[in-house]
Each structure stands twice: as structure tokens, then as C-alpha cells.
Amino acid sequence: MGDEEKRGIFGSLKDKFKDYIYGMAAHEMTRQALKTRGSMEHLFILITMGDLLGVPILPPYYSLRLLPYVVPQISTWKRRMLREKDLTDALA
């Protein structure tokens, strides 16, 4: 075995060990952070574009100023807001 092969094996083991530690220590926190971020984005869209669903919260002027930033997310946001919810959704 040459030096490059040894480094390759040890590098591979090091990467696997890093992934293992990440999975044990930080994976759940990362998933929770992404879930929280998604919820905050949907709440932001609800506050700014709520009049699309009939919830007038902000005056339309400010909603129109923010419209270019929100347009890519409107369709998924509408689907999520208008989806029927039940008890099992709260458990996930």
C-alpha cells in the first residue's frame, strides 16, 4: 500500500466518522431548524399576502412592494394553507 492509498482509506474512515457524529449530534437539530424556517416563511407569506385567502392583515401597498420576493412560493403556500388538517398532522 502506498501513502496515497493509506490517506484514501483514512480519509474515507474520517469522513464516515464525521457523518456518524453529525447524525448522532446534529441531524435532528438541523431537521427542526429547517421545519421552523419553513413555518416562518409560510407565516411571513400569510402576513404579507393574506388577502389572497381573504385575510386582510397588511395594507395592499406593502404587500405589492413585497410581491416580487414572494411570487415563487405562492402556489405551494396556498396549497399548504388550504390543505385539510387533522390530528395526525400535529404529530409529524
N, CA, C and O of each residue as an XYZ file, in Angstrom:
368
protein
N       0.841     -1.191      0.000
C       0.000      0.000      0.000
C       0.879      1.245      0.000
O       1.830      1.351      0.773
N       0.552      2.158     -0.858
C       1.296      3.400     -0.926
C       0.712      4.431      0.027
O      -0.330      4.216      0.646
N       1.407      5.547      0.125
C       0.941      6.621      1.005
C      -0.409      7.173      0.570
O      -1.248      7.504      1.408
N      -0.622      7.274     -0.742
C      -1.890      7.802     -1.251
C      -3.051      6.882     -0.918
O      -4.143      7.347     -0.592
N      -2.817      5.569     -0.999
C      -3.877      4.617     -0.666
C      -4.215      4.679      0.822
O      -5.385      4.624      1.200
N      -3.181      4.795      1.668
C      -3.414      4.891      3.110
C      -4.204      6.154      3.437
O      -5.136      6.117      4.240
N      -3.834      7.263      2.820
C      -4.559      8.514      3.048
C      -5.999      8.384      2.566
O      -6.923      8.893      3.200
N      -6.183      7.694      1.436
C      -7.532      7.489      0.912
C      -8.381      6.677      1.872
O      -9.548      7.000      2.095
N      -7.810      5.629      2.439
C      -8.551      4.792      3.393
C      -8.831      5.581      4.663
O      -9.961      5.591      5.151
N      -7.812      6.242      5.200
C      -8.013      7.016      6.424
C      -8.926      8.209      6.193
O      -9.709      8.577      7.069
N      -8.827      8.805      5.025
C      -9.725      9.914      4.692
C     -11.160      9.443      4.608
O     -12.081     10.126      5.057
N     -11.343      8.269      4.028
C     -12.690      7.699      3.926
C     -13.241      7.376      5.316
O     -14.397      7.673      5.618
N     -12.410      6.771      6.150
C     -12.842      6.468      7.523
C     -13.133      7.748      8.301
O     -14.083      7.807      9.081
N     -12.317      8.761      8.084
C     -12.531     10.044      8.755
C     -13.862     10.660      8.325
O     -14.607     11.174      9.159
N     -14.163     10.610      7.026
C     -15.435     11.144      6.528
C     -16.615     10.368      7.093
O     -17.623     10.960      7.479
N     -16.494      9.047      7.142
C     -17.573      8.232      7.710
C     -17.772      8.531      9.186
O     -18.904      8.598      9.663
N     -16.671      8.710      9.911
C     -16.771      9.045     11.335
C     -17.430     10.404     11.529
O     -18.241     10.575     12.439
N     -17.085     11.380     10.674
C     -17.708     12.706     10.736
C     -19.215     12.611     10.490
O     -20.009     13.227     11.201
N     -19.598     11.833      9.479
C     -21.022     11.648      9.189
C     -21.746     10.984     10.349
O     -22.877     11.350     10.668
N     -21.106     10.020     10.974
C     -21.699      9.321     12.116
C     -21.925     10.286     13.279
O     -23.002     10.302     13.874
N     -20.929     11.077     13.597
C     -21.043     12.051     14.695
C     -22.101     13.097     14.364
O     -22.884     13.484     15.231
N     -22.127     13.555     13.115
C     -23.159     14.514     12.699
C     -24.545     13.914     12.886
O     -25.448     14.579     13.394
N     -24.718     12.665     12.478
C     -26.010     12.004     12.624
C     -26.434     11.877     14.073
O     -27.614     12.023     14.393
N     -25.489     11.608     14.943
C     -25.810     11.472     16.364
C     -26.091     12.820     17.019
O     -26.985     12.931     17.858
N     -25.338     13.831     16.642
C     -25.377     15.091     17.374
C     -26.246     16.170     16.743
O     -26.919     16.907     17.463
N     -26.248     16.280     15.438
C     -26.828     17.481     14.843
C     -27.941     17.246     13.835
O     -28.593     18.205     13.423
N     -28.179     16.027     13.427
C     -29.164     15.803     12.368
C     -30.562     16.233     12.792
O     -31.262     16.897     12.027
N     -30.973     15.869     13.985
C     -32.321     16.230     14.451
C     -32.463     17.740     14.608
O     -33.511     18.302     14.291
N     -31.417     18.395     15.095
C     -31.461     19.858     15.221
C     -31.570     20.517     13.849
O     -32.281     21.509     13.690
N     -30.872     19.972     12.864
C     -30.930     20.514     11.514
C     -32.325     20.360     10.930
O     -32.852     21.290     10.321
N     -32.925     19.188     11.114
C     -34.285     18.965     10.616
C     -35.273     19.913     11.278
O     -36.148     20.465     10.612
N     -35.137     20.106     12.594
C     -36.036     21.008     13.315
C     -35.853     22.446     12.846
O     -36.828     23.186     12.710
N     -34.606     22.845     12.597
C     -34.347     24.204     12.118
C     -34.976     24.418     10.743
O     -35.544     25.480     10.487
N     -34.884     23.435      9.859
C     -35.492     23.554      8.533
C     -37.014     23.601      8.626
O     -37.660     24.334      7.877
N     -37.589     22.820      9.544
C     -39.036     22.855      9.747
C     -39.481     24.225     10.256
O     -40.475     24.778      9.787
N     -38.742     24.762     11.212
C     -39.051     26.078     11.758
C     -38.927     27.149     10.688
O     -39.760     28.053     10.607
N     -37.883     27.049      9.865
C     -37.697     28.020      8.783
C     -38.877     27.984      7.818
O     -39.371     29.033      7.404
N     -39.329     26.790      7.459
C     -40.471     26.665      6.562
C     -41.729     27.263      7.164
O     -42.492     27.943      6.479
N     -41.943     27.006      8.446
C     -43.116     27.571      9.109
C     -43.053     29.095      9.146
O     -44.063     29.766      8.933
N     -41.881     29.636      9.413
C     -41.724     31.092      9.457
C     -41.930     31.707      8.072
O     -42.520     32.781      7.954
N     -41.449     31.035      7.026
C     -41.670     31.544      5.674
C     -43.160     31.561      5.341
O     -43.660     32.525      4.761
N     -43.867     30.492      5.708
C     -45.299     30.450      5.423
C     -46.059     31.491      6.238
O     -47.031     32.072      5.755
N     -45.623     31.727      7.466
C     -46.250     32.763      8.272
C     -46.004     34.144      7.671
O     -46.906     34.981      7.645
N     -44.790     34.382      7.188
C     -44.470     35.655      6.544
C     -45.348     35.883      5.316
O     -45.866     36.980      5.106
N     -45.509     34.837      4.509
C     -46.347     34.969      3.318
C     -47.795     35.203      3.717
O     -48.494     35.984      3.070
N     -48.260     34.538      4.777
C     -49.629     34.763      5.246
C     -49.832     36.213      5.665
O     -50.861     36.816      5.361
N     -48.852     36.765      6.361
C     -48.979     38.153      6.812
C     -48.965     39.110      5.631
O     -49.735     40.070      5.599
N     -48.093     38.854      4.659
C     -47.981     39.798      3.547
C     -49.016     39.570      2.454
O     -49.512     40.535      1.872
N     -49.349     38.332      2.166
C     -50.256     38.028      1.059
C     -51.557     37.379      1.545
O     -52.200     36.645      0.794
N     -51.937     37.639      2.765
C     -53.137     37.026      3.325
C     -54.410     37.409      2.603
O     -55.399     36.678      2.662
N     -54.403     38.544      1.920
C     -55.610     38.961      1.196
C     -55.928     38.021      0.035
O     -57.054     38.033     -0.463
N     -54.969     37.207     -0.411
C     -55.255     36.197     -1.434
C     -56.204     35.130     -0.897
O     -56.944     34.507     -1.658
N     -56.178     34.925      0.417
C     -57.064     33.953      1.059
C     -58.227     34.627      1.767
O     -59.085     33.953      2.336
N     -58.260     35.942      1.736
C     -59.338     36.665      2.393
C     -59.003     37.076      3.811
O     -59.909     37.326      4.606
N     -57.726     37.152      4.149
C     -57.286     37.566      5.481
C     -56.535     38.885      5.331
O     -55.316     38.874      5.156
N     -57.226     40.012      5.396
C     -56.537     41.298      5.202
C     -55.775     41.702      6.466
O     -56.384     42.110      7.456
N     -54.478     41.592      6.434
C     -53.665     41.939      7.603
C     -52.868     43.213      7.333
O     -52.950     44.168      8.105
N     -52.103     43.234      6.251
C     -51.325     44.420      5.887
C     -52.045     45.193      4.795
O     -52.773     44.600      3.999
N     -51.857     46.489      4.743
C     -52.414     47.253      3.622
C     -51.816     46.749      2.306
O     -50.651     46.352      2.271
N     -52.591     46.762      1.237
C     -52.124     46.211     -0.040
C     -50.849     46.863     -0.580
O     -50.103     46.224     -1.321
N     -50.589     48.118     -0.222
C     -49.393     48.784     -0.737
C     -48.139     48.015     -0.345
O     -47.274     47.768     -1.186
N     -48.034     47.636      0.925
C     -46.851     46.915      1.392
C     -46.803     45.508      0.816
O     -45.724     44.984      0.539
N     -47.950     44.906      0.637
C     -47.993     43.578      0.019
C     -47.486     43.646     -1.414
O     -46.759     42.756     -1.856
N     -47.855     44.675     -2.134
C     -47.398     44.809     -3.513
C     -45.900     45.090     -3.585
O     -45.237     44.681     -4.539
N     -45.371     45.775     -2.597
C     -43.920     46.027     -2.576
C     -43.150     44.729     -2.373
O     -42.047     44.568     -2.897
N     -43.728     43.805     -1.614
C     -43.062     42.541     -1.332
C     -43.388     41.444     -2.344
O     -42.781     40.373     -2.311
N     -44.318     41.693     -3.222
C     -44.786     40.681     -4.168
C     -43.671     40.035     -4.999
O     -43.688     38.812     -5.137
N     -42.714     40.764     -5.556
C     -41.678     40.093     -6.366
C     -40.866     39.060     -5.594
O     -40.361     38.108     -6.189
N     -40.733     39.229     -4.285
C     -39.957     38.281     -3.485
C     -40.760     37.042     -3.116
O     -40.186     36.006     -2.780
N     -42.079     37.142     -3.175
C     -42.950     36.075     -2.701
C     -43.520     35.233     -3.841
O     -43.967     34.111     -3.606
N     -43.514     35.741     -5.044
C     -44.176     35.068     -6.175
C     -43.751     33.608     -6.342
O     -44.622     32.771     -6.580
N     -42.473     33.252     -6.233
C     -42.115     31.840     -6.446
C     -42.737     30.885     -5.426
O     -42.866     29.695     -5.713
N     -43.119     31.365     -4.261
C     -43.605     30.492     -3.198
C     -45.117     30.500     -3.042
O     -45.647     29.756     -2.217
N     -45.818     31.309     -3.800
C     -47.260     31.472     -3.569
C     -48.040     30.188     -3.814
O     -48.927     29.863     -3.025
N     -47.746     29.452     -4.867
C     -48.547     28.259     -5.170
C     -48.408     27.195     -4.087
O     -49.406     26.606     -3.670
N     -47.182     26.939     -3.624
C     -47.014     25.940     -2.563
C     -47.604     26.428     -1.254
O     -48.130     25.636     -0.472
N     -47.519     27.735     -1.012
C     -48.088     28.298      0.211
C     -49.612     28.151      0.218
O     -50.191     27.779      1.238
N     -50.258     28.440     -0.906
C     -51.718     28.294     -0.987
C     -52.125     26.849     -0.726
O     -53.070     26.584      0.016
N     -51.403     25.920     -1.344
C     -51.705     24.504     -1.143
C     -51.573     24.113      0.325
O     -52.410     23.385      0.858
N     -50.523     24.596      0.971
C     -50.314     24.238      2.375
C     -51.368     24.869      3.273
O     -51.845     24.225      4.207
N     -51.738     26.109      3.007
C     -52.703     26.803      3.866
C     -54.120     26.262      3.693
O     -54.888     26.235      4.654
N     -54.472     25.836      2.498
C     -55.827     25.388      2.228
C     -55.998     23.876      2.379
O     -57.091     23.353      2.162
N     -54.935     23.178      2.745
C     -54.998     21.730      2.922
C     -55.771     21.412      4.198
O     -55.644     22.114      5.202
N     -56.560     20.368      4.153
C     -57.281     19.952      5.353
C     -56.286     19.417      6.358
O     -55.339     18.713      6.006
N     -56.509     19.756      7.596
C     -55.585     19.326      8.649
C     -56.343     18.436      9.629
O     -57.534     18.629      9.871
N     -55.635     17.464     10.184
C     -56.225     16.625     11.209
C     -55.204     16.393     12.314
O     -54.115     16.967     12.290
N     -55.547     15.572     13.259
C     -54.711     15.342     14.436
C     -53.348     14.767     14.071
O     -52.352     15.093     14.716
N     -53.288     13.928     13.062
C     -52.014     13.293     12.715
C     -50.998     14.291     12.143
O     -49.796     14.033     12.204
N     -51.447     15.413     11.596
C     -50.515     16.425     11.096
C     -49.732     17.065     12.237
O     -48.573     17.441     12.065
N     -50.351     17.185     13.376
C     -49.671     17.798     14.529
C     -48.598     16.891     15.099
O     -47.658     17.370     15.733
N     -48.723     15.592     14.887
C     -47.770     14.639     15.434
C     -46.485     14.554     14.612
O     -45.443     14.157     15.134
N     -46.546     14.914     13.366
C     -45.362     14.766     12.495
C     -44.380     15.876     12.661
O     -43.342     15.886     11.999
